[in-house]
């Protein structure tokens, strides 16, 4: 009875493959479509939120260009650097971003640098922009994680849980070639990020007078807490010696977020900014 119940209410996740459509040399991939969808929805959302903070929506459109230029190459570079042994003999694959292999922490770092430069040039508060982008960012992460599903990558350890993920033999790590089902860590992180998205939107509308930087710092804590434990399940973590790099960065993110909120609300001081608003 129990087995039948689970078979009805739970399904095994199985990727249909990375490609949506192939016409001659033209290939449309799920990964690219999901990233494009995340970017478009993120822009529309940030423009909508900007109106509530009396920021011109056009500013978010201009910022998007900087974010794309800064974030996507940085995400790929970050990934390639930590997987250099796999790419050094296949340099032609270094820029094959459509095949997957980007790191969100690299994207965030590149996006932060791009936003700092943009905010200085435009004489706009960095933290104000960061707060407007934070909900879009975590929503984009929730959407983008499904690219890992279609590419059969970034999965966890073998499992027999009812919501297990089937991985084709050619995508399994050597240590687990005999296992067929793995933790769907893409799903865990996607659901966690949807929850984080809800928290950020609730804070945005519930506390319109919150100090600049609050939303982004809450994002850093929320996302990092989820990534910290989910990363421990994965079989393909980017490593720095014996350390899982994503967990190291997550701990830093949690620490920075807590210290930043303490600076704002305990010490009652403003964060260093590119422009002090009146």
Steps between C-alpha positions, in 0.01 A plus 500: 500500500776742595695432182189555285426827678848631431489393138182704453598815683870515419672480164853425392654806336641417158647763269368500140843624393671838468358594159156640423538518124768432239471625142821440312775696677243688709456354847266642764595377846304502822794655683505807278122539501487483879777758540328731251168454683662579834657816357175627348291429810770646721506821299122539508492437875785738581340772290173451686675516838700804392180701461420438868839646596477795262776370275455534126418160343738589216782488752438128553503443123836672475632306798392171341750548216779545752384198699494272196845616389638463851319193631489242221871506404593504869274202568670302224852609595440405864383154396781441250769604748385239751466239225820591321632143491198409287538795264874535454496228234178631342545875472233515230244412769592788733239731344234233434267648759195353325611155616464605862772563752456840658534585868249729666757628747713614209196671350423677828856626537505624141159659546610681815805645326286608202242661730767691695642643176153580364385667822814715516462610139130576546540647849242260644513316831649150454296360788179644364562321170606182680174496697299540180690220327503251790145359451562464126831330566363229727201448269741459209697245700180304566428491126858441389546193719264313269768529234701252710205262482484507121879463474505214755764680707552644849318209666555352843603166645317176413161464669187286504269782609164519318604830334828360367660618177598259221841569350610333172808277528714736292434786747571309822821553696745211483454427870125444448476331160283222643249746650213627287318736737637805678387790719337768279701782653385730221147463639604555860678821413225620268235455770725661760550801272126531439458520877777762515328695224182510707691622805668781308177619340326494839780710652499739205133584534467461877794723587529768230716715731758228565856622479680470167674166466259311725340296223828402338649396836192289577539346155864417575404325823193321364657367183825405672324302773327286239808459283708402802306182572396418143861518380588228749282258301654569160747273320654767275596780736771742394782426741776704661717222633279302740244782526181540300540851363127575498479421870797725574341787307163430665655530846655829393161615366327414828769678700494812283120508513485473878776757551335735252162481670671552837671808358166637379271418790719447805764765440239705312741609230469506122702270279783653297342599170575644158258786565341619821134577437316778676 
